[in-house]
Amino acid sequence: MATEGQALQLVALLENELIRRRGKIDLYNDYYRGKHPLKFASPEFAKFHGARYKDFSDNWAQVVADSPVERLTVTGFLADGETEADKDLWRVWQVNGLDADSQLGFLGAVTAARCFVLVWGDPDDPDMPVVTFEDASQSVVVYEPGSRRNRRAALKRWQDGNRDFATLYLKDEVWKFSRPLQQQDKSPQMADVDEELRRWRPREMADEPNPQPNPMGVVPMVELPNKPMLVEDPISDIGGVVAMQDAINLVWAQLFTASDAASFPQRVVMGAERPTIPKMNSAGEIIGKQPVDLDKFMVDRVAWITGKDARIDSWPAANLAMYTGILEVAVGHLAAQTRTPQHYLIGKMANLAEGALLAAETGLVKRCDEKILWYGQGLREVARLIALAKGETAKAEALRSGRVLWADTESRSHAQMADALLKLKQLGFPFEWLALRYGLTPTEVAEVAAMREREMEMDPVAEITRTLTAGAPGPGDDQADEDEPAEDEEPEAGA
């Protein structure tokens, strides 16, 4: 049992870690949303054109992040020693809306390098624990020294109204704290008072104790790392895109500027004075001259040029194709570095065979398989926590070494999939296994199997075939037995 002072020290430690991570998390979220500052521009270009293009971005970061998430779909959980997916666990998954929220969590992990899953029992419904995906900007998990799996504590910190809230999860208890929001522009005389108010205080709750016991006996928050390292932080998929994304935006800005200034043939008048027009007073008398408004020349496309030495020269329009060539190379580099298929980014399709398209997506499929490996390890622990929250210790132990079922990450046509499954059926693979490979969830497989049974019961030919296959006597078997001679009888002559 931790004292209040020890709990507050742990909250301060985890909050500092959360603040350290927050900078990159906000940066990567901004890039995913298309908020890209203009980088790599010369000071002169940024001075004159930075404000013009501040709201423009050719947002490839979002495509890179979305491409693996759309192929990550959990279909069930299988405990160790079981051959069928756990229906109760799947019901908890669906009741908590995790079909949709898991996609949000996976996107958060791809973007911010990690996400978290929190499991807690519901006192009003003991059979339905509350499971939520948590954002990396609000949650953090710390591990035991020398371990990457044994969780020591977890913190969730968030803001609601005019207060900050924090919940500290330990193996045997849970602490809840709150504090007022930090007030800005405080006078020096109020600085000490404000610092005192900023300290975390235990939340006053009439309906539950604080701290309260943790009946699961383990920290109920699990981290899902995106691309974990042995000693460093996990890696965001957006992190490797930022530099090239900045370069692409700059080339677009230069292309727009060149298109505006140099995309048409340019003409220059040499050897002539600037045209002027008479300047008159209210009585119509000429009192001087004033230069002609050159903007009017651009609108009217007409000019009078005088002077015997005046001449007109021109130079051709700028070649803008070089900019588009640079952009295509940059996007190609981005596709190769992130293993995103080029037809996801370029937007041009050629007459490619289906096999060629599958080969083009091999990198993305392998990238998704890596995420399934790491996310699946965390989700297996989530399944264990759900069982612990329901008090099912034996099932929790079986789920600890079980596995997570995922939809196929490879994209295939229905014709190709059906042909492959038919060949596997001829090799002897069972129907339920084939249905899972087709992409059905375990619940849908059970429903399809029940429909198949009902169809066979209504089809007499299929029923006879099934009966004969099972070895039971079918219609006419009794008559056949009567026609056969007994073992101790001799067959009649001529038989």
Secondary structure, DSSP 4 states (H G I P E B T S, - for coil): ---HHHHHHHHHHHHHHHHHHHHHHHHHHHHHHT-----S--HHHHHHHTTTTTT-----HHHHHHHHHTT--EEEEE-TT-SS--HHHHHHHHHTTHHHHHHHHHHHHHHHSEEEEEEEEETTEEEEEEEEEE-TTTEEEEE-TT-SSSEEEEEEEEEETTEEEEEEE-SSEEEEEEEEPPPSS--GGGHHHHHHHTS-EE---SSS-SSEE-TTSS--EEEEESS--SSS----TTTTTHHHHHHHHHHHHHHHHHHHHHSS-EEEEES-PPPEEEEE-TTS-EEEEEE--HHHHHHH-------TT-EEEEEPPP-THHHHHHHHHHHHHHHHHHT--HHHHT----S--HHHHHHHTHHHHHHHHHHHHHHHHHHHHHHHHHHHHTT-HHHHHHHHT-EEEE---S---HHHHHHHHHHHHHTT--HHHHHHHHT--HHHHHHHHHHHHHHHHH-HHHHHHHHHHHT---TTHHHHHHHSPPTTSPPPTT-
